[in-house]
C-alpha cells in the first residue's frame, strides 16, 4: 500500500476546505433556527390573543352574573 505524503500546504488546504464546509453548514443551521424561532414567536402571539379573549369573556360573564 502506497503512503501519501501530507505537506503543510496540503494539510492547510484540507483544513480550509473543512472550515468552509462547516461555515456553510452552520449558516444553514442558523437560518433554520431563525425561521423556527420566527414561527414560534408567531404562535406565542396567537396564544396571547386567545388568552386575552378568554379573559375578556370570563370578565364579561362575571359582570353579567353579578352586575
C-alpha positions as CSV (number, residue, x, y, z in Angstrom):
1,X,0.0,0.0,0.0
2,X,1.4,3.4,-1.0
3,X,1.7,6.1,1.7
4,X,0.6,9.6,0.9
5,X,2.8,12.5,2.0
6,X,1.0,15.3,3.7
7,X,2.7,18.6,3.1
8,X,1.9,21.7,5.0
9,X,0.1,23.1,2.0
10,X,-2.0,20.0,1.6
11,X,-2.9,20.0,5.3
12,X,-3.8,23.7,5.1
13,X,-6.0,23.1,2.0
14,X,-7.8,20.2,3.7
15,X,-8.5,22.3,6.8
16,X,-9.5,25.3,4.8
17,X,-12.0,23.2,2.9
18,X,-13.3,21.7,6.1
19,X,-13.7,25.2,7.6
20,X,-15.7,26.3,4.5
21,X,-18.0,23.3,4.7
22,X,-18.5,23.9,8.4
23,X,-19.3,27.6,7.9
24,X,-21.8,26.7,5.2
25,X,-23.4,24.0,7.4
26,X,-23.6,26.3,10.4
27,X,-25.1,29.1,8.2
28,X,-27.9,26.6,7.2
29,X,-28.5,25.7,10.9
30,X,-28.6,29.4,11.9
31,X,-31.1,30.1,9.1
32,X,-33.3,27.2,10.1
33,X,-33.2,28.2,13.7
34,X,-34.1,31.8,12.9
35,X,-37.0,30.6,10.8
36,X,-38.2,28.2,13.6
37,X,-38.0,31.0,16.2
38,X,-39.9,33.3,14.0
39,X,-42.7,30.7,13.7
40,X,-42.7,30.1,17.4
41,X,-43.0,33.8,18.1
42,X,-46.0,33.9,15.8
43,X,-47.6,31.0,17.6
44,X,-47.0,32.7,21.0
45,X,-48.5,35.9,19.8
46,X,-51.6,34.0,18.6
47,X,-51.8,32.2,22.0
48,X,-51.6,35.6,23.8
49,X,-54.6,36.8,21.8
50,X,-56.7,33.7,22.6
51,X,-55.8,34.1,26.3
52,X,-56.8,37.7,26.2
53,X,-60.1,36.8,24.5
54,X,-60.7,34.2,27.2
55,X,-60.0,36.7,30.0
56,X,-62.4,39.2,28.4
57,X,-65.1,36.5,28.1
58,X,-64.7,35.5,31.7
59,X,-64.8,39.1,32.9
60,X,-67.9,39.7,30.9
61,X,-69.6,36.6,32.3
62,X,-68.7,37.7,35.9
63,X,-70.1,41.1,35.3
64,X,-73.2,39.7,33.7
65,X,-73.9,37.3,36.6
66,X,-73.1,39.8,39.4
67,X,-73.8,43.1,37.8
